[in-house]
Amino acid sequence: MYTATHPVELSERVIPDWKPESGKYFCKTYALPITIGEGCWVSGGAIILPVVTVGDGSVIGAGSVVTKDIPANSVAVGNPCRILRSIDQRKDKE
């Protein structure tokens, strides 16, 4: 999960009074929230970007890059992450 971000425009991103000797970063950065619902499974290597919500009971596939909200009870995979199917659509075979 990656929550750090910064403005896109250079004029908004760079701190105006920055000097190399100040020891501070020259770029404005901040964190934004990520929301992961109850009972989710986020597989290995998945990246979830800021301001994304993964709905309750969803599964995110390995290596996926989640750039948009994922509804509850969904299986989502890929780069960019796309909804493969709803978990409710599959019936247990017993």
N, CA and C of each residue as an Amber inpcrd file, in Angstrom:
protein
   282
   0.8360000  -1.1590000   0.0000000   0.0000000   0.0000000   0.0000000
   0.8900000   1.2340000   0.0000000   0.6050000   2.1290000  -0.9000000
   1.4570000   3.2960000  -1.0890000   0.6110000   4.5450000  -0.9380000
   0.8150000   5.2890000   0.1490000  -0.0550000   6.4340000   0.4150000
   0.5900000   7.7860000   0.1470000   1.8830000   7.8100000  -0.1330000
   2.5510000   9.0950000  -0.3680000   2.1940000   9.6380000  -1.7470000
   2.0880000  10.9440000  -1.8270000   1.8150000  11.5960000  -3.1040000
   2.3650000  13.0170000  -3.0590000   2.2940000  13.7210000  -4.1660000
   2.7380000  15.1170000  -4.2420000   2.0180000  15.7940000  -5.4010000
   1.9890000  17.1190000  -5.4110000   1.3710000  17.8240000  -6.5410000
   2.0860000  17.5020000  -7.8560000   1.3640000  17.5240000  -8.9420000
   1.9400000  17.2320000 -10.2550000   2.7270000  18.4210000 -10.8000000
   2.1840000  19.6220000 -10.6650000   2.8300000  20.8220000 -11.2000000
   4.0950000  21.1550000 -10.4160000   5.1970000  21.4040000 -11.1160000
   6.4700000  21.7260000 -10.4750000   6.3480000  22.9250000  -9.5470000
   5.6380000  23.9570000  -9.9730000   5.5110000  25.1680000  -9.1550000
   4.7880000  24.8880000  -7.8340000   3.8980000  23.9180000  -7.8140000
   3.1870000  23.5560000  -6.5860000   3.9710000  22.5530000  -5.7490000
   4.8530000  21.8070000  -6.3860000   5.5770000  20.7160000  -5.7390000
   6.8180000  21.1780000  -4.9900000   7.5480000  22.1310000  -5.5460000
   8.8270000  22.5580000  -4.9720000   8.5950000  23.5770000  -3.8630000
   9.3040000  23.4010000  -2.7590000   9.2340000  24.3530000  -1.6530000
  10.0060000  25.6000000  -2.0760000   9.3650000  26.7890000  -2.1140000
   9.9760000  27.9860000  -2.7030000  11.2740000  28.4430000  -2.0350000
  11.3890000  28.3430000  -0.7240000  12.5930000  28.8490000  -0.0460000
  13.6140000  27.7430000   0.2400000  13.5310000  26.6280000  -0.4810000
  14.4390000  25.5070000  -0.2560000  15.8660000  25.8450000  -0.6690000
  16.8170000  25.4260000   0.1440000  18.2470000  25.5450000  -0.1640000
  18.8980000  24.2050000   0.1680000  19.8940000  23.7780000  -0.6190000
  20.5270000  22.4780000  -0.3610000  21.0540000  22.3350000   1.0690000
  21.5650000  23.4110000   1.6250000  22.1430000  23.3390000   2.9680000
  21.0960000  23.2790000   4.0820000  19.8290000  23.4310000   3.7460000
  18.7830000  23.4100000   4.7750000  18.5730000  22.0130000   5.3600000
  18.9580000  20.9840000   4.6120000  18.7770000  19.6200000   5.0770000
  17.3490000  19.1200000   4.9580000  16.4620000  19.9240000   4.4150000
  15.0660000  19.5390000   4.2500000  14.8390000  19.0290000   2.8350000
  13.7340000  18.3390000   2.6660000  13.3580000  17.9060000   1.3280000
  12.9250000  19.1140000   0.4990000  13.1780000  19.0700000  -0.8030000
  12.8150000  20.1850000  -1.6780000  11.3960000  20.0560000  -2.2210000
  10.7800000  18.9160000  -1.9880000   9.4820000  18.6300000  -2.5820000
   8.4210000  18.4440000  -1.5010000   7.2490000  19.0410000  -1.7170000
   6.1280000  18.8590000  -0.7930000   5.5290000  17.4690000  -1.0170000
   5.4450000  16.6920000   0.0290000   4.8010000  15.3880000  -0.0490000
   3.8000000  15.2560000   1.0880000   2.8390000  14.4130000   0.9050000
   1.8420000  14.1730000   1.9400000   1.2280000  12.8020000   1.6990000
   0.5140000  12.3020000   2.6920000  -0.1230000  10.9940000   2.5980000
  -1.6350000  11.1540000   2.4650000  -2.2360000  10.2560000   1.7200000
  -3.6890000  10.2100000   1.5590000  -4.1780000   8.8310000   2.0080000
  -5.4360000   8.7030000   2.3950000  -5.9120000   7.4390000   2.9660000
  -6.1680000   6.3450000   1.9320000  -6.0550000   5.1130000   2.4200000
  -6.4790000   3.9130000   1.7070000  -7.4440000   3.2090000   2.6480000
  -8.5600000   2.6970000   2.1210000  -9.5220000   1.9850000   2.9550000
  -9.6570000   0.5530000   2.4520000  -9.4230000  -0.3990000   3.3500000
  -9.5690000  -1.8120000   3.0160000 -10.6580000  -2.3780000   3.9190000
 -11.7030000  -2.9130000   3.3110000 -12.8660000  -3.3950000   4.0480000
 -12.6000000  -4.6660000   4.8330000 -13.6110000  -5.0870000   5.5640000
 -13.5600000  -6.3050000   6.3770000 -13.4340000  -7.5380000   5.4850000
 -12.6050000  -8.4880000   5.9030000 -12.5170000  -9.7780000   5.2370000
 -11.8910000  -9.7640000   3.8610000 -11.1000000  -8.7480000   3.5420000
 -10.4280000  -8.6830000   2.2350000  -9.1650000  -9.5340000   2.2470000
  -8.7350000  -9.9210000   1.0560000  -7.4880000 -10.6410000   0.8880000
  -6.7100000  -9.8830000  -0.1800000  -5.5770000  -9.3010000   0.2330000
  -4.7000000  -8.5910000  -0.6920000  -3.4900000  -9.4880000  -0.9090000
  -3.3420000 -10.0230000  -2.1180000  -2.2770000 -10.9770000  -2.4240000
  -0.9200000 -10.2980000  -2.5350000   0.1260000 -11.1060000  -2.5100000
   1.5040000 -10.6270000  -2.5190000   1.8260000  -9.7270000  -3.6950000
   2.5920000  -8.6810000  -3.4170000   3.0740000  -7.7780000  -4.4480000
   2.0400000  -6.8100000  -4.9870000   0.8360000  -6.8360000  -4.4520000
  -0.1980000  -5.9010000  -4.9130000   0.1320000  -4.4940000  -4.4280000
  -0.1520000  -3.5160000  -5.2590000   0.0540000  -2.1090000  -4.9170000
  -1.3120000  -1.4370000  -4.9180000  -1.6400000  -0.7920000  -3.7950000
  -2.9000000  -0.0540000  -3.6920000  -2.5450000   1.4160000  -3.5430000
  -2.9780000   2.2320000  -4.4830000  -2.6260000   3.6480000  -4.5050000
  -3.5400000   4.4720000  -3.6050000  -3.1280000   5.7100000  -3.2930000
  -3.9090000   6.5670000  -2.3950000  -5.3390000   6.8150000  -2.8690000
  -6.2180000   7.0530000  -1.9110000  -7.6240000   7.4110000  -2.0970000
  -8.4260000   6.2770000  -2.7500000  -7.9920000   5.0470000  -2.5530000
  -8.7000000   3.8880000  -3.0780000  -9.3940000   3.1750000  -1.9210000
 -10.5940000   2.6600000  -2.1890000 -11.3230000   1.8340000  -1.2320000
 -11.5130000   0.4510000  -1.8320000 -11.1350000  -0.5710000  -1.0700000
 -11.3820000  -1.9550000  -1.4500000 -12.5470000  -2.4240000  -0.5830000
 -13.6600000  -2.7600000  -1.2170000 -14.8820000  -3.1150000  -0.4960000
 -14.7730000  -4.4110000   0.2850000 -15.6370000  -4.5750000   1.2760000
 -15.6620000  -5.7560000   2.1370000 -15.6560000  -7.0440000   1.3220000
 -14.8620000  -8.0240000   1.7790000 -14.8650000  -9.3510000   1.1970000
 -14.2230000  -9.4820000  -0.1650000 -13.5330000  -8.4550000  -0.6420000
 -12.9170000  -8.5080000  -1.9690000 -11.5550000  -9.1790000  -1.9270000
 -11.1310000  -9.6950000  -3.0790000  -9.8290000 -10.3320000  -3.2400000
  -9.0780000  -9.5650000  -4.3160000  -7.8350000  -9.1630000  -3.9990000
  -6.9710000  -8.4710000  -4.9580000  -5.8660000  -9.4430000  -5.3550000
  -5.7150000  -9.6950000  -6.6490000  -4.7460000 -10.6600000  -7.1470000
  -3.3070000 -10.2100000  -6.9840000  -2.4020000 -11.1850000  -6.9590000
  -0.9740000 -10.9290000  -6.7990000  -0.4650000  -9.9960000  -7.8930000
   0.3430000  -9.0210000  -7.4990000   0.9580000  -8.0970000  -8.4380000
   0.0250000  -7.0510000  -9.0270000  -1.2010000  -7.0000000  -8.5800000
  -2.1580000  -6.0190000  -9.1130000  -1.7860000  -4.6020000  -8.6960000
  -2.1360000  -3.6310000  -9.5320000  -1.9610000  -2.2170000  -9.2100000
  -3.3590000  -1.6060000  -9.1710000  -3.8320000  -1.3390000  -7.9430000
  -5.2030000  -0.8670000  -7.7410000  -5.2080000   0.6570000  -7.7790000
  -5.8300000   1.2220000  -8.8150000  -5.8600000   2.6750000  -8.9990000
  -7.2470000   3.2660000  -8.7730000  -8.2710000   2.4010000  -8.7180000
  -9.6580000   2.8550000  -8.5410000 -10.3430000   1.9750000  -7.5030000
 -11.4590000   2.4710000  -6.9590000 -12.2180000   1.7160000  -5.9630000
 -12.6510000   0.3550000  -6.5080000 -12.6440000  -0.6360000  -5.6080000
 -13.1040000  -1.9800000  -5.9270000 -14.3590000  -2.2420000  -5.0910000
 -15.4800000  -2.6140000  -5.7200000 -16.7100000  -2.8500000  -4.9640000
 -16.5830000  -4.0640000  -4.0370000 -17.4690000  -4.1540000  -3.0690000
 -17.4950000  -5.2850000  -2.1450000 -17.7040000  -6.5960000  -2.9080000
 -17.1240000  -7.6740000  -2.3530000 -17.3020000  -9.0370000  -2.8790000
 -16.9010000  -9.1640000  -4.3430000 -15.7360000  -8.6020000  -4.6740000
 -15.2180000  -8.6670000  -6.0430000 -13.8590000  -9.3430000  -6.0530000
 -13.5600000 -10.0160000  -7.1570000 -12.2120000 -10.5010000  -7.4190000
 -11.6440000  -9.5590000  -8.4680000 -10.5240000  -8.9080000  -8.1500000
  -9.9350000  -7.9230000  -9.0570000  -8.4560000  -8.2440000  -9.2540000
  -7.9860000  -8.1480000 -10.4950000  -6.6120000  -8.5080000 -10.8330000
  -6.0760000  -7.5790000 -11.9140000  -4.7500000  -7.5440000 -12.0300000
  -4.1120000  -6.9080000 -13.1720000  -3.4960000  -5.5550000 -12.9130000
  -2.8670000  -5.0450000 -13.9740000  -2.2230000  -3.7400000 -13.9510000
  -2.6110000  -3.0080000 -15.2390000  -3.5580000  -2.0690000 -15.1250000
  -4.2740000  -1.6360000 -13.9260000  -5.2830000  -2.6990000 -13.4940000
  -5.5950000  -2.6980000 -12.2210000  -6.5010000  -3.6820000 -11.6340000
  -7.9080000  -3.5250000 -12.2120000  -8.4950000  -4.6600000 -12.6310000
  -9.8600000  -4.6750000 -13.1690000 -10.6560000  -5.7590000 -12.4600000
 -11.9470000  -5.5600000 -12.3740000 -12.8020000  -6.5450000 -11.7230000
 -12.9560000  -7.7460000 -12.6500000 -12.5550000  -8.9050000 -12.1560000
 -12.6500000 -10.1440000 -12.9230000 -14.0540000 -10.7330000 -12.8060000
 -14.5640000 -10.7570000 -11.5830000 -15.9090000 -11.2650000 -11.3610000
 -16.3690000 -10.9120000  -9.9560000 -17.6400000 -11.1350000  -9.7130000
 -18.2020000 -10.9730000  -8.3790000 -18.0960000 -12.3080000  -7.6530000
 -17.7670000 -12.2940000  -6.4000000 -17.6660000 -13.5300000  -5.6310000
 -19.0420000 -14.1750000  -5.5070000 -20.0920000 -13.3860000  -5.4810000
 -21.4570000 -13.9050000  -5.3560000 -21.8870000 -14.7310000  -6.5660000
 -21.2370000 -14.5850000  -7.7050000 -21.6260000 -15.2970000  -8.9210000
 -21.2160000 -16.7630000  -8.8950000 -20.2920000 -17.1180000  -8.0510000
 -19.7870000 -18.4890000  -8.0270000 -20.5370000 -19.2950000  -6.9710000
 -21.0670000 -20.4190000  -7.3570000 -21.7680000 -21.3100000  -6.4350000
 -20.8070000 -22.4220000  -6.0150000 -20.8080000 -22.7460000  -4.7230000
 -19.9800000 -23.8590000  -4.2450000 -20.5030000 -25.1700000  -4.8290000
 -19.5800000 -26.0300000  -5.2690000 -19.9520000 -27.3250000  -5.8440000
 -19.7400000 -28.4000000  -4.7850000 -20.7920000 -28.6950000  -4.0520000
 -20.7200000 -29.7410000  -3.0190000 -21.8970000 -30.6440000  -3.1000000
